[in-house]
Amino acid sequence: MFFWPFLEGLLILANALAILNEDRFLAPRGWSMSEVSGNGRSKSLKGQIVGLIYATQFFRMPLIALNVLIIVVKLVSG
């Protein structure tokens, strides 16, 4: 009962991270990859969060496939 909504919540979070635009949203706030890696702070919490954002942006195609799978399961199961 807890596992399925938890996975859906993680999928929604991954979708939210995947659509963040570096030029319009991340860079003006100091969260760009060049700023974090240039200062040698890639091991900090901020650097790890920026790395997670870029990892989700890199895996957009598998994320789209997972979204389609979840939609189909929801349509079939009701």
C-alpha positions as CSV (number, residue, x, y, z in Angstrom):
1,M,0.0,0.0,0.0
2,F,2.9,2.3,0.7
3,F,5.3,1.2,-2.1
4,W,3.3,2.3,-5.2
5,P,2.5,5.9,-4.1
6,F,6.1,6.2,-3.0
7,L,7.3,5.3,-6.5
8,E,4.9,7.7,-8.1
9,G,6.1,10.4,-5.8
10,L,9.7,9.7,-6.8
11,L,8.7,9.8,-10.4
12,I,7.0,13.2,-10.0
13,L,10.1,14.5,-8.2
14,A,12.3,13.2,-11.1
15,N,10.0,14.9,-13.6
16,A,10.3,18.2,-11.7
17,L,14.1,18.0,-11.7
18,A,14.3,17.1,-15.3
19,I,12.4,20.1,-16.6
20,L,14.6,22.7,-14.8
21,N,16.3,25.0,-17.3
22,E,19.9,25.9,-16.6
23,D,19.9,29.3,-18.4
24,R,16.6,30.6,-17.0
25,F,16.4,29.0,-13.6
26,L,19.6,27.4,-12.3
27,A,22.4,29.8,-13.4
28,P,20.8,33.0,-12.0
29,R,20.6,31.4,-8.6
30,G,24.1,30.0,-8.6
31,W,23.1,26.4,-9.2
32,S,24.9,25.8,-12.6
33,M,27.3,22.9,-13.1
34,S,30.1,25.2,-14.2
35,E,29.8,27.2,-11.0
36,V,29.8,24.2,-8.7
37,S,32.6,22.3,-10.5
38,G,34.7,25.4,-11.0
39,N,35.0,26.2,-7.3
40,G,35.9,22.6,-6.3
41,R,32.7,22.3,-4.3
42,S,31.4,19.2,-6.2
43,K,31.5,17.1,-3.0
44,S,29.3,19.5,-1.1
45,L,25.6,19.1,-0.6
46,K,24.9,21.8,-3.2
47,G,27.2,20.1,-5.7
48,Q,25.5,16.8,-5.2
49,I,22.1,18.3,-5.7
50,V,23.3,20.0,-8.9
51,G,24.7,16.6,-10.0
52,L,21.4,14.9,-9.3
53,I,19.6,17.6,-11.4
54,Y,21.9,17.0,-14.3
55,A,21.6,13.2,-14.0
56,T,17.8,13.4,-14.3
57,Q,18.1,15.7,-17.3
58,F,20.5,13.2,-18.9
59,F,18.0,10.3,-18.4
60,R,15.0,12.1,-20.0
61,M,14.2,9.3,-22.5
62,P,14.0,6.5,-19.9
63,L,12.0,8.9,-17.7
64,I,9.5,9.5,-20.6
65,A,9.2,5.7,-21.0
66,L,8.6,5.2,-17.3
67,N,5.9,7.9,-17.4
68,V,4.2,6.2,-20.2
69,L,4.3,2.9,-18.4
70,I,2.8,4.4,-15.2
71,I,0.0,6.0,-17.3
72,V,-0.8,2.7,-19.0
73,V,-0.8,0.9,-15.6
74,K,-3.1,3.5,-14.2
75,L,-5.5,3.3,-17.2
76,V,-5.6,-0.5,-17.0
77,S,-6.0,-0.8,-13.3
78,G,-8.5,2.0,-13.0
